Amino acid sequence: MRGRWAAGIVPRNFAWIMKDRLAVSERPGGYAANHRKVRRREELLWLKGQHFDRVVSLLASTHNLHAYDEAGLTWAHFPLPSGLEVAPELAELYPALHEWLRAGERILIHQDELGERLMGVVAGYLKWSGLIPDGPRAVTATEQLLRRQLGAIGRQVAALADEIEPPRAGSRPAGPAATG
């Protein structure tokens, strides 16, 4: 492959949460009727070229996991059920994410689209991990980083961080939250 596309393309709605460490986007290739295999391949090529260590899918389905294998990308799947009963999944996701970040991994988290639930997961992680220990500030930071308002559903998902046992003191991942 030559020219402009040799490095792939940035996934839609890509944004750093922790600069060069933790990012979010919509599902590589898009979602539902908008999903395109060629676009997915280009976006995975870009992720690989940017040295992402792991793709974390929060999709309820196993869509794209085979494509990550084919692209040689390590992945993890934490399927979030529809609705707000996601505390058990977050109780598994947050500690795993925390350890990967502490180990220096570069991680992308996605759902079908960059929406309230994914934003709520991010805000909840920032609070849970102690990076931004105040819930309202974690929500505000997430809104500013992603340039989107977090509605009631996202705020409820973020608030679930209070129900999950926090990490041990002194085990914060390196690096502050990104500022833009």
C-alpha positions as CSV (number, residue, x, y, z in Angstrom):
1,M,0.0,0.0,0.0
2,R,1.4,3.4,-0.9
3,G,0.7,7.1,-0.5
4,R,-1.8,8.8,1.7
5,W,-3.6,5.7,2.9
6,A,-0.5,3.7,3.8
7,A,-0.8,4.8,7.4
8,G,-4.5,4.1,7.7
9,I,-7.2,6.4,8.9
10,V,-8.1,7.7,12.4
11,P,-11.2,6.0,13.8
12,R,-14.3,8.3,13.9
13,N,-14.7,10.3,17.0
14,F,-11.3,9.4,18.2
15,A,-10.2,11.3,21.4
16,W,-7.5,10.9,24.0
17,I,-8.6,10.6,27.6
18,M,-5.0,10.2,28.9
19,K,-2.6,11.6,26.3
20,D,-0.8,8.8,24.5
21,R,-2.2,6.2,26.9
22,L,-6.0,5.9,26.9
23,A,-8.3,6.8,24.0
24,V,-11.9,6.3,22.9
25,S,-13.7,6.1,19.6
26,E,-16.6,4.6,17.8
27,R,-16.3,1.0,16.7
28,P,-13.5,0.7,14.0
29,G,-15.3,0.5,10.7
30,G,-18.5,2.2,12.1
31,Y,-21.6,0.7,13.4
32,A,-24.7,-1.1,12.1
33,A,-25.7,0.0,8.6
34,N,-22.7,2.4,8.5
35,H,-20.1,-0.4,9.1
36,R,-17.6,-0.8,6.3
37,K,-15.0,-3.5,6.2
38,V,-12.6,-1.4,4.1
39,R,-12.9,1.5,6.6
40,R,-12.4,-1.0,9.5
41,R,-9.2,-2.3,7.9
42,E,-7.9,1.2,7.4
43,E,-8.7,2.2,11.0
44,L,-7.1,-0.9,12.4
45,L,-4.0,-0.2,10.3
46,W,-3.9,3.3,11.9
47,L,-4.2,1.8,15.4
48,K,-1.4,-0.6,14.7
49,G,0.7,2.2,13.3
50,Q,0.1,4.3,16.4
51,H,1.3,1.4,18.6
52,F,-1.9,0.7,20.4
53,D,-1.3,-2.3,22.7
54,R,-5.0,-3.3,23.2
55,V,-8.4,-2.6,21.9
56,V,-11.2,-2.9,24.5
57,S,-14.6,-3.6,23.1
58,L,-17.7,-2.8,25.2
59,L,-20.1,-4.1,22.5
60,A,-22.7,-6.5,23.7
61,S,-21.8,-8.6,20.6
62,T,-18.5,-10.1,19.4
63,H,-18.4,-7.9,16.3
64,N,-14.9,-6.9,15.2
65,L,-13.0,-9.3,17.5
66,H,-12.0,-11.6,14.6
67,A,-10.8,-8.5,12.8
68,Y,-8.5,-7.5,15.7
69,D,-7.0,-11.0,15.6
70,E,-6.4,-10.7,11.9
71,A,-4.8,-7.3,12.3
72,G,-2.6,-8.6,15.1
73,L,-4.1,-6.4,17.8
74,T,-4.6,-7.7,21.3
75,W,-8.2,-7.2,22.5
76,A,-10.4,-7.5,25.5
77,H,-14.1,-7.8,25.5
78,F,-16.3,-6.5,28.3
79,P,-19.8,-6.7,26.9
80,L,-22.0,-4.0,28.5
81,P,-25.7,-5.1,28.5
82,S,-28.3,-2.6,27.5
83,G,-29.8,-0.6,30.3
84,L,-28.1,0.7,33.5
85,E,-27.4,-2.7,35.2
86,V,-23.7,-2.5,34.2
87,A,-22.0,-2.4,37.7
88,P,-20.8,-6.0,37.5
89,E,-19.1,-5.4,34.1
90,L,-17.5,-2.2,35.3
91,A,-16.2,-4.0,38.4
92,E,-14.3,-6.3,36.0
93,L,-13.3,-3.6,33.5
94,Y,-12.0,-0.9,35.8
95,P,-9.4,-3.1,37.6
96,A,-8.2,-4.6,34.3
97,L,-7.9,-1.2,32.6
98,H,-6.1,0.1,35.6
99,E,-3.5,-2.7,35.5
100,W,-3.0,-2.4,31.7
101,L,-2.4,1.3,32.1
102,R,0.0,0.8,35.0
103,A,1.9,-1.6,32.8
104,G,2.3,1.1,30.3
105,E,-0.1,-0.1,27.6
106,R,-1.7,2.2,25.1
107,I,-5.4,1.4,25.0
108,L,-8.4,2.2,22.8
109,I,-11.9,1.7,24.3
110,H,-15.0,1.6,22.0
111,Q,-18.6,0.9,21.7
112,D,-20.6,1.2,18.5
113,E,-20.7,4.9,18.8
114,L,-19.1,7.5,21.1
115,G,-22.2,8.1,23.1
116,E,-23.4,8.6,26.7
117,R,-22.7,5.1,27.9
118,L,-19.1,5.1,26.7
119,M,-18.7,8.6,28.1
120,G,-20.2,7.5,31.4
121,V,-17.7,4.5,31.6
122,V,-14.8,7.0,31.0
123,A,-16.0,9.5,33.7
124,G,-16.6,6.6,36.1
125,Y,-13.1,5.3,35.5
126,L,-11.5,8.7,36.0
127,K,-13.3,8.9,39.4
128,W,-12.8,5.2,40.4
129,S,-9.0,5.3,39.6
130,G,-8.5,8.5,41.6
131,L,-7.2,10.4,38.6
132,I,-10.1,12.8,39.2
133,P,-11.6,11.7,42.5
134,D,-14.6,14.1,42.5
135,G,-17.5,12.7,40.5
136,P,-18.8,16.0,39.1
137,R,-15.3,17.1,38.1
138,A,-14.7,13.7,36.4
139,V,-18.0,14.2,34.4
140,T,-16.9,17.8,33.5
141,A,-13.5,16.7,32.4
142,T,-15.0,13.9,30.2
143,E,-17.4,16.4,28.6
144,Q,-14.5,18.8,27.9
145,L,-12.2,16.1,26.5
146,L,-14.9,14.7,24.2
147,R,-16.6,18.0,23.5
148,R,-20.1,16.5,24.2
149,Q,-22.6,16.9,27.0
150,L,-23.1,13.9,29.3
151,G,-26.8,13.3,29.8
152,A,-28.7,11.5,32.6
153,I,-27.8,7.9,31.3
154,G,-24.1,8.7,31.1
155,R,-24.1,10.3,34.6
156,Q,-25.9,7.3,36.0
157,V,-23.2,5.0,34.5
158,A,-20.5,7.2,35.9
159,A,-22.0,7.2,39.3
160,L,-21.7,3.4,39.4
161,A,-18.0,3.9,40.1
162,D,-19.0,4.5,43.7
163,E,-20.3,0.9,44.0
164,I,-17.0,-0.6,42.9
165,E,-14.1,-1.2,45.4
166,P,-11.4,1.4,44.5
167,P,-7.8,0.4,43.6
168,R,-5.2,0.2,46.4
169,A,-3.8,3.5,47.5
170,G,-0.7,4.5,45.5
171,S,-1.6,2.4,42.5
172,R,-2.7,5.2,40.2
173,P,-1.8,4.8,36.5
174,A,0.9,7.1,35.3
175,G,-0.1,10.2,33.5
176,P,-2.8,12.8,34.0
177,A,-6.0,13.0,32.1
178,A,-5.5,14.7,28.7
179,T,-6.5,18.3,28.3
180,G,-7.5,18.3,24.7
